[in-house]
Amino acid sequence: MLSNSLIELDRDHWIHPVASYRGHEKAGVRVLRSAKGATITDAEGRQLIDGFAGLWCVNAGYGQESIVEAAANQMRELAYATGYFGLGSEPAIRLAAELAERAPGDLKRVYFTLGGSDAVDSTVRFIRYYQQARGKPQKDQFISIEQGYHGSSTVGAGLTALPAFHAGFGVPYDWQHKIPSHYTYRNPVGSDPAAVIAASLAALKAKVDEVGGAERVAAFYCEPIQGSGGVLVPPPGWVKAMRDLCAELDILFVADEVITGFGRTGPLFACEDEGIVPDLMTTAKGLTSGYVPMGAVLMSQKVYDVIADGSGAAAVGHGYTYSAHPVSAAVGLEVLRLYENGLLENGRKAGARLMAGLESLSDHPLVGEVRGRGMLAAVELVTDKAKKTPLPAASAPAQRVFDRAWNNGLVIRAFGNGVLGYAPPLCCTEAEIDAIVERTRKTLDETLADPDVRAAMA
Ligand code: PLP
C-alpha cells in the first residue's frame, strides 16, 4: 500500500536523473526502504545485495554507526560554516590536510565541491584561470576520451562522451575534443597492450595538431578506468604513457578519480597503481561513502601557485554556498579513518575474490569478456564470442538483465549494450562476494533462455 501510493506520487512529481521520463512513468519507481552493510531492503521487504554500492559510492557499506555519529555530532556542534569571508570549520581544514597528506606527489591543495560534476566544472574554471595567469590564454582547448564520463554539468557533459548526455543539450562546445577510447576488447588495433598504448599516444598527438598544436591545448582528461562507459580498463602503462606525453607537451593532465578514488581499485587512489601524479585530480563518491554529498579537486602546488600569484589581491571568483560543508567534512574524516582501519584491506581481499569469481563465468556462452581491477568490474555479454556480437538491441538487454538480477536478489548496473557493471561496497564479506557471482550466473542462464537472445544466437 505504502509502496503503491509512493509509486503514484513519484510518477506524478519526481523527475529522475538519467531516465527515460515516459518509460519511468510506465515502469514505476522501486522504493528502497533501508540498508545495512551490503544489503538493501525494498519497500516490499525484499532483500538484495547491492553489487553497485548505490552509484559506485557507498564504499563503507550502509548503516555504519560511526559515520552516522560523526554527522550528527557535527550537526549539533556547527551545522554550517561558510568558507567565504576568510572563515572555516575544523573538519574542513582537517579533511583538506588529511587528503593532501595522502594524495600522490605535490597534490597539496584541496578545493571542496558538492559532488563529482562540480569538481570537474571547477577544474575547467581553474585551468582556464591558470593558463591566463601564466600568460597563455590561447591554451583554451580541452581533450577527453570517447566513452568517458565527466559528469552532467553543462561543461562536464561536453567533456563526457556518452551520446545521451549530448543529444538535445547543445554540447560538446567547440573547444571540447575527443580521442578514441583504449577499449581493448573492441579496439581496432587489437588488444595487445603496446599497440593500444601506441594508438592512444598517436591519437592524442594527432588531436593536439588538429586543434592548432600544444600551444592551444589547456588540458587532457581521463579516468584511470573508464566507469560509465562500461568499466573499460586500460592496459598497464597506459595512464603513465598518457601522463608523460601531456607533461612533454605542457598540457595539464587531469585524472578523474570520482569512481576510482578511495579504494575502489585497491589503493586510496588509482593513480597510485601506476605511480603517476596528475596536475589535478577530481574525487567525490567514496570521499564521503555516499552518506552526504561532497567532492574535492586536488590541485598541485605548482598550479595553485600560478593561480594565487596571478590573482594577486583580487578574489578568485569561484565558490559555492556548500563548499566544504562541515557535516560532509566530518563524514569524510570518519570515512577516511575507516578506510585505514581495515576497509581498504578488506576491499583488496574482496576485490581479488570478486575478480576470480567473475572470471569463473568466462565459460558461459554469453560472456565475451570479464574485466576490472579490485572492486570495480564488468562482464561484457555477446551472442557470438568470435565475432563479439553485442546482445540484440531489440531485447532491451540492459533493462531485462537488470530486472532478472533484481529478481535474483542482486543490484548491478546494466549498461545499454549488455555490459554488467560491478562496484560492491568494500566491506563485503566473502559470502556476499560469492553470492554476487552465483546470482550473476543465474541471471546469465535466464538471459540465455530469453527467446530474443536465443534467436540472435541461432
Ligand atoms: N566523473 C566521473 C568519472 C564519474 O563517474 C561521475 C559520476 O559518476 C562524475 C564525474 C560526476 O559525479 P556526480 O554524479 O557526483 O556529479
Residues whose N, C-alpha, C, O or C-beta is under 5 A from the ligand:
A	BS01	PLP	G115 G116 S117 D118 Y149 H150 G151 E223 G227 D256 V258 I259 A284
